[in-house]
């Protein structure tokens, strides 16, 4: 099963796309400086997905925003 979640925010800088799944990583920009968060959310998602035999990826949309794709194994 595949689940996708997309937004229409500014997106993620290309250099940060793989780093967003690292523990405590936050993209440094004006938005993240004014919002809360620890940078652990997507790291936990990746760990949970891997523990279940699945995967998670992130990609910028052709327009604004980013899409997170979760691929769950068949049970």
Order of alpha helices (4+ residues) and beta strands (2+ residues): beta-alpha-alpha-beta-beta
